């Protein structure tokens, strides 16, 4: 089998890949902080479990909405690669 010219180039991550890594790390940090502080906030502000559930639901809904809007705003970004 012959080696293709592609296999000789070293693998490098580009700018958008590093940006997505950063966004994923920020998301993970926000989820862990929110999950660990919400019991204390619930006791401090007197939230009931339904209100706490709506906080998590609205955060997840915002993430879904931002993903859908981001895909609609930049449709040619993924196909340009």
mmJSON file of the N, C-alpha and C atoms, coordinates in Angstrom:
{"data_MODEL":{"atom_site":{
"group_PDB":["ATOM","ATOM","ATOM","ATOM","ATOM","ATOM","ATOM","ATOM","ATOM","ATOM","ATOM","ATOM","ATOM","ATOM","ATOM","ATOM","ATOM","ATOM","ATOM","ATOM","ATOM","ATOM","ATOM","ATOM","ATOM","ATOM","ATOM","ATOM","ATOM","ATOM","ATOM","ATOM","ATOM","ATOM","ATOM","ATOM","ATOM","ATOM","ATOM","ATOM","ATOM","ATOM","ATOM","ATOM","ATOM","ATOM","ATOM","ATOM","ATOM","ATOM","ATOM","ATOM","ATOM","ATOM","ATOM","ATOM","ATOM","ATOM","ATOM","ATOM","ATOM","ATOM","ATOM","ATOM","ATOM","ATOM","ATOM","ATOM","ATOM","ATOM","ATOM","ATOM","ATOM","ATOM","ATOM","ATOM","ATOM","ATOM","ATOM","ATOM","ATOM","ATOM","ATOM","ATOM","ATOM","ATOM","ATOM","ATOM","ATOM","ATOM","ATOM","ATOM","ATOM","ATOM","ATOM","ATOM","ATOM","ATOM","ATOM","ATOM","ATOM","ATOM","ATOM","ATOM","ATOM","ATOM","ATOM","ATOM","ATOM","ATOM","ATOM","ATOM","ATOM","ATOM","ATOM","ATOM","ATOM","ATOM","ATOM","ATOM","ATOM","ATOM","ATOM","ATOM","ATOM","ATOM","ATOM","ATOM","ATOM","ATOM","ATOM","ATOM","ATOM","ATOM","ATOM","ATOM","ATOM","ATOM","ATOM","ATOM","ATOM","ATOM","ATOM","ATOM","ATOM","ATOM","ATOM","ATOM","ATOM","ATOM","ATOM","ATOM","ATOM","ATOM","ATOM","ATOM","ATOM","ATOM","ATOM","ATOM","ATOM","ATOM","ATOM","ATOM","ATOM","ATOM","ATOM","ATOM","ATOM","ATOM","ATOM","ATOM","ATOM","ATOM","ATOM","ATOM","ATOM","ATOM","ATOM","ATOM","ATOM","ATOM","ATOM","ATOM","ATOM","ATOM","ATOM","ATOM","ATOM","ATOM","ATOM","ATOM","ATOM","ATOM","ATOM","ATOM","ATOM","ATOM","ATOM","ATOM","ATOM","ATOM","ATOM","ATOM","ATOM","ATOM","ATOM","ATOM","ATOM","ATOM","ATOM","ATOM","ATOM","ATOM","ATOM","ATOM","ATOM","ATOM","ATOM","ATOM","ATOM","ATOM","ATOM","ATOM","ATOM","ATOM","ATOM","ATOM","ATOM","ATOM","ATOM","ATOM","ATOM","ATOM","ATOM","ATOM","ATOM","ATOM","ATOM","ATOM","ATOM","ATOM","ATOM"],
"id":[1,2,3,4,5,6,7,8,9,10,11,12,13,14,15,16,17,18,19,20,21,22,23,24,25,26,27,28,29,30,31,32,33,34,35,36,37,38,39,40,41,42,43,44,45,46,47,48,49,50,51,52,53,54,55,56,57,58,59,60,61,62,63,64,65,66,67,68,69,70,71,72,73,74,75,76,77,78,79,80,81,82,83,84,85,86,87,88,89,90,91,92,93,94,95,96,97,98,99,100,101,102,103,104,105,106,107,108,109,110,111,112,113,114,115,116,117,118,119,120,121,122,123,124,125,126,127,128,129,130,131,132,133,134,135,136,137,138,139,140,141,142,143,144,145,146,147,148,149,150,151,152,153,154,155,156,157,158,159,160,161,162,163,164,165,166,167,168,169,170,171,172,173,174,175,176,177,178,179,180,181,182,183,184,185,186,187,188,189,190,191,192,193,194,195,196,197,198,199,200,201,202,203,204,205,206,207,208,209,210,211,212,213,214,215,216,217,218,219,220,221,222,223,224,225,226,227,228,229,230,231,232,233,234,235,236,237,238,239,240,241,242,243],
"type_symbol":["N","C","C","N","C","C","N","C","C","N","C","C","N","C","C","N","C","C","N","C","C","N","C","C","N","C","C","N","C","C","N","C","C","N","C","C","N","C","C","N","C","C","N","C","C","N","C","C","N","C","C","N","C","C","N","C","C","N","C","C","N","C","C","N","C","C","N","C","C","N","C","C","N","C","C","N","C","C","N","C","C","N","C","C","N","C","C","N","C","C","N","C","C","N","C","C","N","C","C","N","C","C","N","C","C","N","C","C","N","C","C","N","C","C","N","C","C","N","C","C","N","C","C","N","C","C","N","C","C","N","C","C","N","C","C","N","C","C","N","C","C","N","C","C","N","C","C","N","C","C","N","C","C","N","C","C","N","C","C","N","C","C","N","C","C","N","C","C","N","C","C","N","C","C","N","C","C","N","C","C","N","C","C","N","C","C","N","C","C","N","C","C","N","C","C","N","C","C","N","C","C","N","C","C","N","C","C","N","C","C","N","C","C","N","C","C","N","C","C","N","C","C","N","C","C","N","C","C","N","C","C","N","C","C","N","C","C","N","C","C","N","C","C"],
"label_atom_id":["N","CA","C","N","CA","C","N","CA","C","N","CA","C","N","CA","C","N","CA","C","N","CA","C","N","CA","C","N","CA","C","N","CA","C","N","CA","C","N","CA","C","N","CA","C","N","CA","C","N","CA","C","N","CA","C","N","CA","C","N","CA","C","N","CA","C","N","CA","C","N","CA","C","N","CA","C","N","CA","C","N","CA","C","N","CA","C","N","CA","C","N","CA","C","N","CA","C","N","CA","C","N","CA","C","N","CA","C","N","CA","C","N","CA","C","N","CA","C","N","CA","C","N","CA","C","N","CA","C","N","CA","C","N","CA","C","N","CA","C","N","CA","C","N","CA","C","N","CA","C","N","CA","C","N","CA","C","N","CA","C","N","CA","C","N","CA","C","N","CA","C","N","CA","C","N","CA","C","N","CA","C","N","CA","C","N","CA","C","N","CA","C","N","CA","C","N","CA","C","N","CA","C","N","CA","C","N","CA","C","N","CA","C","N","CA","C","N","CA","C","N","CA","C","N","CA","C","N","CA","C","N","CA","C","N","CA","C","N","CA","C","N","CA","C","N","CA","C","N","CA","C","N","CA","C","N","CA","C","N","CA","C","N","CA","C","N","CA","C","N","CA","C","N","CA","C","N","CA","C","N","CA","C"],
"label_alt_id":[null,null,null,null,null,null,null,null,null,null,null,null,null,null,null,null,null,null,null,null,null,null,null,null,null,null,null,null,null,null,null,null,null,null,null,null,null,null,null,null,null,null,null,null,null,null,null,null,null,null,null,null,null,null,null,null,null,null,null,null,null,null,null,null,null,null,null,null,null,null,null,null,null,null,null,null,null,null,null,null,null,null,null,null,null,null,null,null,null,null,null,null,null,null,null,null,null,null,null,null,null,null,null,null,null,null,null,null,null,null,null,null,null,null,null,null,null,null,null,null,null,null,null,null,null,null,null,null,null,null,null,null,null,null,null,null,null,null,null,null,null,null,null,null,null,null,null,null,null,null,null,null,null,null,null,null,null,null,null,null,null,null,null,null,null,null,null,null,null,null,null,null,null,null,null,null,null,null,null,null,null,null,null,null,null,null,null,null,null,null,null,null,null,null,null,null,null,null,null,null,null,null,null,null,null,null,null,null,null,null,null,null,null,null,null,null,null,null,null,null,null,null,null,null,null,null,null,null,null,null,null,null,null,null,null,null,null,null,null,null,null,null,null],
"label_comp_id":["UNK","UNK","UNK","UNK","UNK","UNK","UNK","UNK","UNK","UNK","UNK","UNK","UNK","UNK","UNK","UNK","UNK","UNK","UNK","UNK","UNK","UNK","UNK","UNK","UNK","UNK","UNK","UNK","UNK","UNK","UNK","UNK","UNK","UNK","UNK","UNK","UNK","UNK","UNK","UNK","UNK","UNK","UNK","UNK","UNK","UNK","UNK","UNK","UNK","UNK","UNK","UNK","UNK","UNK","UNK","UNK","UNK","UNK","UNK","UNK","UNK","UNK","UNK","UNK","UNK","UNK","UNK","UNK","UNK","UNK","UNK","UNK","UNK","UNK","UNK","UNK","UNK","UNK","UNK","UNK","UNK","UNK","UNK","UNK","UNK","UNK","UNK","UNK","UNK","UNK","UNK","UNK","UNK","UNK","UNK","UNK","UNK","UNK","UNK","UNK","UNK","UNK","UNK","UNK","UNK","UNK","UNK","UNK","UNK","UNK","UNK","UNK","UNK","UNK","UNK","UNK","UNK","UNK","UNK","UNK","UNK","UNK","UNK","UNK","UNK","UNK","UNK","UNK","UNK","UNK","UNK","UNK","UNK","UNK","UNK","UNK","UNK","UNK","UNK","UNK","UNK","UNK","UNK","UNK","UNK","UNK","UNK","UNK","UNK","UNK","UNK","UNK","UNK","UNK","UNK","UNK","UNK","UNK","UNK","UNK","UNK","UNK","UNK","UNK","UNK","UNK","UNK","UNK","UNK","UNK","UNK","UNK","UNK","UNK","UNK","UNK","UNK","UNK","UNK","UNK","UNK","UNK","UNK","UNK","UNK","UNK","UNK","UNK","UNK","UNK","UNK","UNK","UNK","UNK","UNK","UNK","UNK","UNK","UNK","UNK","UNK","UNK","UNK","UNK","UNK","UNK","UNK","UNK","UNK","UNK","UNK","UNK","UNK","UNK","UNK","UNK","UNK","UNK","UNK","UNK","UNK","UNK","UNK","UNK","UNK","UNK","UNK","UNK","UNK","UNK","UNK","UNK","UNK","UNK","UNK","UNK","UNK","UNK","UNK","UNK","UNK","UNK","UNK"],
"label_asym_id":["A","A","A","A","A","A","A","A","A","A","A","A","A","A","A","A","A","A","A","A","A","A","A","A","A","A","A","A","A","A","A","A","A","A","A","A","A","A","A","A","A","A","A","A","A","A","A","A","A","A","A","A","A","A","A","A","A","A","A","A","A","A","A","A","A","A","A","A","A","A","A","A","A","A","A","A","A","A","A","A","A","A","A","A","A","A","A","A","A","A","A","A","A","A","A","A","A","A","A","A","A","A","A","A","A","A","A","A","A","A","A","A","A","A","A","A","A","A","A","A","A","A","A","A","A","A","A","A","A","A","A","A","A","A","A","A","A","A","A","A","A","A","A","A","A","A","A","A","A","A","A","A","A","A","A","A","A","A","A","A","A","A","A","A","A","A","A","A","A","A","A","A","A","A","A","A","A","A","A","A","A","A","A","A","A","A","A","A","A","A","A","A","A","A","A","A","A","A","A","A","A","A","A","A","A","A","A","A","A","A","A","A","A","A","A","A","A","A","A","A","A","A","A","A","A","A","A","A","A","A","A","A","A","A","A","A","A","A","A","A","A","A","A"],
"label_entity_id":["1","1","1","1","1","1","1","1","1","1","1","1","1","1","1","1","1","1","1","1","1","1","1","1","1","1","1","1","1","1","1","1","1","1","1","1","1","1","1","1","1","1","1","1","1","1","1","1","1","1","1","1","1","1","1","1","1","1","1","1","1","1","1","1","1","1","1","1","1","1","1","1","1","1","1","1","1","1","1","1","1","1","1","1","1","1","1","1","1","1","1","1","1","1","1","1","1","1","1","1","1","1","1","1","1","1","1","1","1","1","1","1","1","1","1","1","1","1","1","1","1","1","1","1","1","1","1","1","1","1","1","1","1","1","1","1","1","1","1","1","1","1","1","1","1","1","1","1","1","1","1","1","1","1","1","1","1","1","1","1","1","1","1","1","1","1","1","1","1","1","1","1","1","1","1","1","1","1","1","1","1","1","1","1","1","1","1","1","1","1","1","1","1","1","1","1","1","1","1","1","1","1","1","1","1","1","1","1","1","1","1","1","1","1","1","1","1","1","1","1","1","1","1","1","1","1","1","1","1","1","1","1","1","1","1","1","1","1","1","1","1","1","1"],
"label_seq_id":[1,1,1,2,2,2,3,3,3,4,4,4,5,5,5,6,6,6,7,7,7,8,8,8,9,9,9,10,10,10,11,11,11,12,12,12,13,13,13,14,14,14,15,15,15,16,16,16,17,17,17,18,18,18,19,19,19,20,20,20,21,21,21,22,22,22,23,23,23,24,24,24,25,25,25,26,26,26,27,27,27,28,28,28,29,29,29,30,30,30,31,31,31,32,32,32,33,33,33,34,34,34,35,35,35,36,36,36,37,37,37,38,38,38,39,39,39,40,40,40,41,41,41,42,42,42,43,43,43,44,44,44,45,45,45,46,46,46,47,47,47,48,48,48,49,49,49,50,50,50,51,51,51,52,52,52,53,53,53,54,54,54,55,55,55,56,56,56,57,57,57,58,58,58,59,59,59,60,60,60,61,61,61,62,62,62,63,63,63,64,64,64,65,65,65,66,66,66,67,67,67,68,68,68,69,69,69,70,70,70,71,71,71,72,72,72,73,73,73,74,74,74,75,75,75,76,76,76,77,77,77,78,78,78,79,79,79,80,80,80,81,81,81],
"pdbx_PDB_ins_code":[null,null,null,null,null,null,null,null,null,null,null,null,null,null,null,null,null,null,null,null,null,null,null,null,null,null,null,null,null,null,null,null,null,null,null,null,null,null,null,null,null,null,null,null,null,null,null,null,null,null,null,null,null,null,null,null,null,null,null,null,null,null,null,null,null,null,null,null,null,null,null,null,null,null,null,null,null,null,null,null,null,null,null,null,null,null,null,null,null,null,null,null,null,null,null,null,null,null,null,null,null,null,null,null,null,null,null,null,null,null,null,null,null,null,null,null,null,null,null,null,null,null,null,null,null,null,null,null,null,null,null,null,null,null,null,null,null,null,null,null,null,null,null,null,null,null,null,null,null,null,null,null,null,null,null,null,null,null,null,null,null,null,null,null,null,null,null,null,null,null,null,null,null,null,null,null,null,null,null,null,null,null,null,null,null,null,null,null,null,null,null,null,null,null,null,null,null,null,null,null,null,null,null,null,null,null,null,null,null,null,null,null,null,null,null,null,null,null,null,null,null,null,null,null,null,null,null,null,null,null,null,null,null,null,null,null,null,null,null,null,null,null,null],
"Cartn_x":[0.822,0.0,0.872,0.471,1.251,0.696,1.581,1.167,0.575,-0.497,-1.099,-0.393,-0.436,0.218,-0.4,-1.634,-2.281,-1.649,-1.189,-0.657,0.704,1.358,2.669,2.56,1.419,1.258,0.904,1.489,1.127,-0.277,-0.92,-2.262,-2.17,-2.932,-2.957,-4.397,-4.666,-5.994,-6.008,-7.105,-7.215,-7.924,-8.092,-8.69,-10.094,-11.013,-12.363,-12.406,-11.519,-11.485,-11.092,-10.069,-9.659,-10.761,-11.468,-12.578,-13.679,-13.995,-15.007,-14.562,-13.28,-12.762,-12.977,-12.702,-12.883,-14.351,-15.249,-16.671,-17.15,-16.67,-17.041,-16.545,-15.346,-14.824,-15.64,-16.014,-16.83,-18.195,-18.788,-20.081,-19.987,-18.978,-18.804,-18.607,-17.843,-17.636,-18.947,-19.715,-20.987,-21.96,-21.995,-22.885,-22.473,-21.178,-20.735,-20.955,-20.719,-20.93,-22.412,-23.249,-24.684,-25.233,-24.807,-25.308,-24.881,-23.694,-23.22,-23.691,-24.016,-24.445,-25.957,-26.696,-28.139,-28.789,-28.332,-28.93,-28.762,-27.614,-27.408,-28.29,-28.397,-29.262,-30.724,-31.107,-32.486,-32.809,-31.875,-32.091,-32.063,-31.182,-31.05,-32.263,-32.731,-33.821,-35.19,-35.236,-36.509,-37.182,-36.385,-36.956,-37.566,-38.652,-39.176,-38.564,-38.67,-38.038,-38.508,-39.731,-40.213,-39.466,-39.234,-38.468,-37.034,-36.44,-35.078,-35.048,-36.061,-36.138,-36.267,-37.022,-37.154,-35.843,-35.021,-33.713,-32.866,-32.819,-32.037,-32.651,-33.971,-34.637,-34.402,-34.477,-34.256,-32.807,-31.872,-30.465,-30.245,-30.806,-30.673,-31.382,-32.542,-33.253,-32.461,-31.784,-30.923,-29.761,-29.21,-28.12,-28.603,-29.776,-30.338,-30.634,-31.231,-31.566,-30.314,-29.265,-28.039,-27.399,-27.499,-26.97,-27.75,-29.067,-29.885,-29.69,-29.641,-29.437,-28.031,-27.049,-25.684,-25.544,-26.227,-26.184,-26.887,-27.933,-28.635,-27.894,-27.117,-26.383,-25.175,-24.547,-23.312,-23.449,-24.343,-24.544,-23.359,-22.578,-21.469,-20.189,-20.173,-18.944,-18.458,-19.357,-18.947,-18.613,-19.297,-19.047,-17.821,-17.297,-16.124,-14.854,-14.883,-13.677,-13.514],
"Cartn_y":[-1.172,0.0,1.243,2.233,3.475,4.466,5.287,6.323,7.507,8.014,9.19,10.45,11.528,12.765,13.331,12.993,13.481,12.919,11.697,11.065,11.633,12.374,12.917,14.218,14.89,16.139,15.837,16.562,16.329,16.885,16.262,16.695,17.958,18.983,20.236,20.67,21.171,21.709,23.176,23.59,24.973,25.811,27.098,28.032,27.671,27.359,27.001,25.768,24.822,23.637,24.024,24.86,25.303,26.132,26.933,27.712,26.791,25.736,24.795,24.057,23.75,23.163,24.12,25.405,26.396,26.519,26.552,26.655,25.436,24.271,23.057,23.091,23.614,23.722,24.727,25.844,26.837,26.257,25.534,24.911,23.913,23.086,22.111,22.791,23.88,24.616,25.215,25.808,26.411,25.354,24.214,23.154,22.664,22.5,21.992,23.028,24.292,25.33,25.477,25.491,25.631,24.455,23.266,22.089,22.02,22.518,22.432,23.598,24.739,25.887,26.007,25.321,25.484,25.024,23.968,23.651,24.781,25.439,26.558,27.747,28.029,29.13,28.83,27.584,27.213,27.454,27.103,27.332,28.829,29.559,30.993,31.796,31.538,32.316,31.669,30.455,29.789,29.288,28.886,28.34,26.965,26.668,25.314,24.475,23.151,22.293,22.572,23.044,23.344,24.538,25.568,26.718,26.327,25.477,25.014,24.232,23.406,22.664,23.583,24.667,25.617,26.34,26.557,27.165,26.275,24.986,24.067,23.919,23.895,23.742,24.951,26.135,27.334,27.427,27.001,26.998,26.024,24.84,23.856,24.335,24.965,25.496,26.594,27.424,28.454,27.854,26.766,26.102,25.528,24.923,24.372,25.497,26.576,27.702,28.335,28.479,29.068,28.158,26.85,25.937,26.01,26.093,26.186,27.525,28.597,29.914,30.039,29.471,29.522,28.76,27.643,26.872,27.632,28.371,29.145,30.402,30.973,32.209,31.955,30.822,30.534,29.222,29.136,27.853,27.415,28.35,27.97,27.695,27.895,27.734,26.304,25.358,23.956,23.401,23.879,23.35,23.963,25.061,25.708,24.919,24.039,23.279,22.153],
"Cartn_z":[0.0,0.0,0.0,-0.717,-0.758,0.262,0.733,1.684,0.933,1.447,0.818,1.312,0.543,0.974,2.258,2.519,3.736,4.991,4.954,6.157,6.56,5.69,6.041,6.838,6.744,7.487,8.944,9.89,11.292,11.578,12.524,12.905,13.753,13.365,14.121,14.33,15.517,15.803,15.415,14.782,14.356,15.413,15.132,16.073,16.523,15.587,16.035,16.934,16.728,17.588,19.006,19.156,20.484,21.139,20.337,20.882,21.408,20.681,21.143,22.402,22.514,23.749,24.931,24.705,25.753,26.144,25.159,25.448,26.228,25.883,26.601,28.047,28.26,29.627,30.443,29.835,30.54,30.878,29.935,30.18,31.329,31.342,32.414,33.765,33.768,35.01,35.508,34.611,35.013,35.537,34.9,35.376,36.757,36.983,38.283,39.38,39.085,40.094,40.402,39.387,39.61,40.4,40.06,40.763,42.215,42.535,43.921,44.777,44.193,44.994,45.105,44.253,44.287,45.587,46.259,47.57,48.594,48.562,49.486,49.109,47.814,47.376,47.668,47.549,47.84,49.314,50.176,51.605,51.932,51.262,51.553,51.082,49.87,49.297,49.447,49.972,50.194,48.925,47.92,46.688,46.969,46.319,46.409,45.285,45.341,44.33,42.902,42.733,41.375,40.798,41.613,41.138,40.794,41.601,41.327,40.011,39.79,38.531,37.328,37.479,36.367,36.086,37.104,36.862,35.953,36.276,35.449,34.056,33.975,32.686,31.791,32.355,31.543,31.077,31.91,31.501,30.339,30.444,29.364,28.101,28.254,27.088,26.395,27.169,26.582,25.813,26.31,25.59,24.257,24.272,23.035,22.047,22.537,21.663,21.071,21.862,21.328,20.287,20.474,19.459,18.162,18.26,17.049,16.342,17.11,16.503,15.916,16.585,16.068,14.767,14.65,13.401,12.285,12.623,11.606,11.197,12.112,11.807,10.911,11.061,10.325,9.561,8.569,7.895,7.045,6.512,5.649,6.381,7.697,8.449,8.458,8.684,8.744,7.354,6.33,4.989,4.332,4.905,4.319,4.564,5.512,5.868,4.917],
"occupancy":[1.0,1.0,1.0,1.0,1.0,1.0,1.0,1.0,1.0,1.0,1.0,1.0,1.0,1.0,1.0,1.0,1.0,1.0,1.0,1.0,1.0,1.0,1.0,1.0,1.0,1.0,1.0,1.0,1.0,1.0,1.0,1.0,1.0,1.0,1.0,1.0,1.0,1.0,1.0,1.0,1.0,1.0,1.0,1.0,1.0,1.0,1.0,1.0,1.0,1.0,1.0,1.0,1.0,1.0,1.0,1.0,1.0,1.0,1.0,1.0,1.0,1.0,1.0,1.0,1.0,1.0,1.0,1.0,1.0,1.0,1.0,1.0,1.0,1.0,1.0,1.0,1.0,1.0,1.0,1.0,1.0,1.0,1.0,1.0,1.0,1.0,1.0,1.0,1.0,1.0,1.0,1.0,1.0,1.0,1.0,1.0,1.0,1.0,1.0,1.0,1.0,1.0,1.0,1.0,1.0,1.0,1.0,1.0,1.0,1.0,1.0,1.0,1.0,1.0,1.0,1.0,1.0,1.0,1.0,1.0,1.0,1.0,1.0,1.0,1.0,1.0,1.0,1.0,1.0,1.0,1.0,1.0,1.0,1.0,1.0,1.0,1.0,1.0,1.0,1.0,1.0,1.0,1.0,1.0,1.0,1.0,1.0,1.0,1.0,1.0,1.0,1.0,1.0,1.0,1.0,1.0,1.0,1.0,1.0,1.0,1.0,1.0,1.0,1.0,1.0,1.0,1.0,1.0,1.0,1.0,1.0,1.0,1.0,1.0,1.0,1.0,1.0,1.0,1.0,1.0,1.0,1.0,1.0,1.0,1.0,1.0,1.0,1.0,1.0,1.0,1.0,1.0,1.0,1.0,1.0,1.0,1.0,1.0,1.0,1.0,1.0,1.0,1.0,1.0,1.0,1.0,1.0,1.0,1.0,1.0,1.0,1.0,1.0,1.0,1.0,1.0,1.0,1.0,1.0,1.0,1.0,1.0,1.0,1.0,1.0,1.0,1.0,1.0,1.0,1.0,1.0,1.0,1.0,1.0,1.0,1.0,1.0,1.0,1.0,1.0,1.0,1.0,1.0],
"B_iso_or_equiv":[0.0,0.0,0.0,0.0,0.0,0.0,0.0,0.0,0.0,0.0,0.0,0.0,0.0,0.0,0.0,0.0,0.0,0.0,0.0,0.0,0.0,0.0,0.0,0.0,0.0,0.0,0.0,0.0,0.0,0.0,0.0,0.0,0.0,0.0,0.0,0.0,0.0,0.0,0.0,0.0,0.0,0.0,0.0,0.0,0.0,0.0,0.0,0.0,0.0,0.0,0.0,0.0,0.0,0.0,0.0,0.0,0.0,0.0,0.0,0.0,0.0,0.0,0.0,0.0,0.0,0.0,0.0,0.0,0.0,0.0,0.0,0.0,0.0,0.0,0.0,0.0,0.0,0.0,0.0,0.0,0.0,0.0,0.0,0.0,0.0,0.0,0.0,0.0,0.0,0.0,0.0,0.0,0.0,0.0,0.0,0.0,0.0,0.0,0.0,0.0,0.0,0.0,0.0,0.0,0.0,0.0,0.0,0.0,0.0,0.0,0.0,0.0,0.0,0.0,0.0,0.0,0.0,0.0,0.0,0.0,0.0,0.0,0.0,0.0,0.0,0.0,0.0,0.0,0.0,0.0,0.0,0.0,0.0,0.0,0.0,0.0,0.0,0.0,0.0,0.0,0.0,0.0,0.0,0.0,0.0,0.0,0.0,0.0,0.0,0.0,0.0,0.0,0.0,0.0,0.0,0.0,0.0,0.0,0.0,0.0,0.0,0.0,0.0,0.0,0.0,0.0,0.0,0.0,0.0,0.0,0.0,0.0,0.0,0.0,0.0,0.0,0.0,0.0,0.0,0.0,0.0,0.0,0.0,0.0,0.0,0.0,0.0,0.0,0.0,0.0,0.0,0.0,0.0,0.0,0.0,0.0,0.0,0.0,0.0,0.0,0.0,0.0,0.0,0.0,0.0,0.0,0.0,0.0,0.0,0.0,0.0,0.0,0.0,0.0,0.0,0.0,0.0,0.0,0.0,0.0,0.0,0.0,0.0,0.0,0.0,0.0,0.0,0.0,0.0,0.0,0.0,0.0,0.0,0.0,0.0,0.0,0.0,0.0,0.0,0.0,0.0,0.0,0.0],
"pdbx_formal_charge":[null,null,null,null,null,null,null,null,null,null,null,null,null,null,null,null,null,null,null,null,null,null,null,null,null,null,null,null,null,null,null,null,null,null,null,null,null,null,null,null,null,null,null,null,null,null,null,null,null,null,null,null,null,null,null,null,null,null,null,null,null,null,null,null,null,null,null,null,null,null,null,null,null,null,null,null,null,null,null,null,null,null,null,null,null,null,null,null,null,null,null,null,null,null,null,null,null,null,null,null,null,null,null,null,null,null,null,null,null,null,null,null,null,null,null,null,null,null,null,null,null,null,null,null,null,null,null,null,null,null,null,null,null,null,null,null,null,null,null,null,null,null,null,null,null,null,null,null,null,null,null,null,null,null,null,null,null,null,null,null,null,null,null,null,null,null,null,null,null,null,null,null,null,null,null,null,null,null,null,null,null,null,null,null,null,null,null,null,null,null,null,null,null,null,null,null,null,null,null,null,null,null,null,null,null,null,null,null,null,null,null,null,null,null,null,null,null,null,null,null,null,null,null,null,null,null,null,null,null,null,null,null,null,null,null,null,null,null,null,null,null,null,null],
"auth_seq_id":[1,1,1,2,2,2,3,3,3,4,4,4,5,5,5,6,6,6,7,7,7,8,8,8,9,9,9,10,10,10,11,11,11,12,12,12,13,13,13,14,14,14,15,15,15,16,16,16,17,17,17,18,18,18,19,19,19,20,20,20,21,21,21,22,22,22,23,23,23,24,24,24,25,25,25,26,26,26,27,27,27,28,28,28,29,29,29,30,30,30,31,31,31,32,32,32,33,33,33,34,34,34,35,35,35,36,36,36,37,37,37,38,38,38,39,39,39,40,40,40,41,41,41,42,42,42,43,43,43,44,44,44,45,45,45,46,46,46,47,47,47,48,48,48,49,49,49,50,50,50,51,51,51,52,52,52,53,53,53,54,54,54,55,55,55,56,56,56,57,57,57,58,58,58,59,59,59,60,60,60,61,61,61,62,62,62,63,63,63,64,64,64,65,65,65,66,66,66,67,67,67,68,68,68,69,69,69,70,70,70,71,71,71,72,72,72,73,73,73,74,74,74,75,75,75,76,76,76,77,77,77,78,78,78,79,79,79,80,80,80,81,81,81],
"auth_comp_id":["UNK","UNK","UNK","UNK","UNK","UNK","UNK","UNK","UNK","UNK","UNK","UNK","UNK","UNK","UNK","UNK","UNK","UNK","UNK","UNK","UNK","UNK","UNK","UNK","UNK","UNK","UNK","UNK","UNK","UNK","UNK","UNK","UNK","UNK","UNK","UNK","UNK","UNK","UNK","UNK","UNK","UNK","UNK","UNK","UNK","UNK","UNK","UNK","UNK","UNK","UNK","UNK","UNK","UNK","UNK","UNK","UNK","UNK","UNK","UNK","UNK","UNK","UNK","UNK","UNK","UNK","UNK","UNK","UNK","UNK","UNK","UNK","UNK","UNK","UNK","UNK","UNK","UNK","UNK","UNK","UNK","UNK","UNK","UNK","UNK","UNK","UNK","UNK","UNK","UNK","UNK","UNK","UNK","UNK","UNK","UNK","UNK","UNK","UNK","UNK","UNK","UNK","UNK","UNK","UNK","UNK","UNK","UNK","UNK","UNK","UNK","UNK","UNK","UNK","UNK","UNK","UNK","UNK","UNK","UNK","UNK","UNK","UNK","UNK","UNK","UNK","UNK","UNK","UNK","UNK","UNK","UNK","UNK","UNK","UNK","UNK","UNK","UNK","UNK","UNK","UNK","UNK","UNK","UNK","UNK","UNK","UNK","UNK","UNK","UNK","UNK","UNK","UNK","UNK","UNK","UNK","UNK","UNK","UNK","UNK","UNK","UNK","UNK","UNK","UNK","UNK","UNK","UNK","UNK","UNK","UNK","UNK","UNK","UNK","UNK","UNK","UNK","UNK","UNK","UNK","UNK","UNK","UNK","UNK","UNK","UNK","UNK","UNK","UNK","UNK","UNK","UNK","UNK","UNK","UNK","UNK","UNK","UNK","UNK","UNK","UNK","UNK","UNK","UNK","UNK","UNK","UNK","UNK","UNK","UNK","UNK","UNK","UNK","UNK","UNK","UNK","UNK","UNK","UNK","UNK","UNK","UNK","UNK","UNK","UNK","UNK","UNK","UNK","UNK","UNK","UNK","UNK","UNK","UNK","UNK","UNK","UNK","UNK","UNK","UNK","UNK","UNK","UNK"],
"auth_asym_id":["A","A","A","A","A","A","A","A","A","A","A","A","A","A","A","A","A","A","A","A","A","A","A","A","A","A","A","A","A","A","A","A","A","A","A","A","A","A","A","A","A","A","A","A","A","A","A","A","A","A","A","A","A","A","A","A","A","A","A","A","A","A","A","A","A","A","A","A","A","A","A","A","A","A","A","A","A","A","A","A","A","A","A","A","A","A","A","A","A","A","A","A","A","A","A","A","A","A","A","A","A","A","A","A","A","A","A","A","A","A","A","A","A","A","A","A","A","A","A","A","A","A","A","A","A","A","A","A","A","A","A","A","A","A","A","A","A","A","A","A","A","A","A","A","A","A","A","A","A","A","A","A","A","A","A","A","A","A","A","A","A","A","A","A","A","A","A","A","A","A","A","A","A","A","A","A","A","A","A","A","A","A","A","A","A","A","A","A","A","A","A","A","A","A","A","A","A","A","A","A","A","A","A","A","A","A","A","A","A","A","A","A","A","A","A","A","A","A","A","A","A","A","A","A","A","A","A","A","A","A","A","A","A","A","A","A","A","A","A","A","A","A","A"],
"auth_atom_id":["N","CA","C","N","CA","C","N","CA","C","N","CA","C","N","CA","C","N","CA","C","N","CA","C","N","CA","C","N","CA","C","N","CA","C","N","CA","C","N","CA","C","N","CA","C","N","CA","C","N","CA","C","N","CA","C","N","CA","C","N","CA","C","N","CA","C","N","CA","C","N","CA","C","N","CA","C","N","CA","C","N","CA","C","N","CA","C","N","CA","C","N","CA","C","N","CA","C","N","CA","C","N","CA","C","N","CA","C","N","CA","C","N","CA","C","N","CA","C","N","CA","C","N","CA","C","N","CA","C","N","CA","C","N","CA","C","N","CA","C","N","CA","C","N","CA","C","N","CA","C","N","CA","C","N","CA","C","N","CA","C","N","CA","C","N","CA","C","N","CA","C","N","CA","C","N","CA","C","N","CA","C","N","CA","C","N","CA","C","N","CA","C","N","CA","C","N","CA","C","N","CA","C","N","CA","C","N","CA","C","N","CA","C","N","CA","C","N","CA","C","N","CA","C","N","CA","C","N","CA","C","N","CA","C","N","CA","C","N","CA","C","N","CA","C","N","CA","C","N","CA","C","N","CA","C","N","CA","C","N","CA","C","N","CA","C","N","CA","C","N","CA","C","N","CA","C","N","CA","C","N","CA","C"],
"pdbx_PDB_model_num":[1,1,1,1,1,1,1,1,1,1,1,1,1,1,1,1,1,1,1,1,1,1,1,1,1,1,1,1,1,1,1,1,1,1,1,1,1,1,1,1,1,1,1,1,1,1,1,1,1,1,1,1,1,1,1,1,1,1,1,1,1,1,1,1,1,1,1,1,1,1,1,1,1,1,1,1,1,1,1,1,1,1,1,1,1,1,1,1,1,1,1,1,1,1,1,1,1,1,1,1,1,1,1,1,1,1,1,1,1,1,1,1,1,1,1,1,1,1,1,1,1,1,1,1,1,1,1,1,1,1,1,1,1,1,1,1,1,1,1,1,1,1,1,1,1,1,1,1,1,1,1,1,1,1,1,1,1,1,1,1,1,1,1,1,1,1,1,1,1,1,1,1,1,1,1,1,1,1,1,1,1,1,1,1,1,1,1,1,1,1,1,1,1,1,1,1,1,1,1,1,1,1,1,1,1,1,1,1,1,1,1,1,1,1,1,1,1,1,1,1,1,1,1,1,1,1,1,1,1,1,1,1,1,1,1,1,1,1,1,1,1,1,1]
}}}
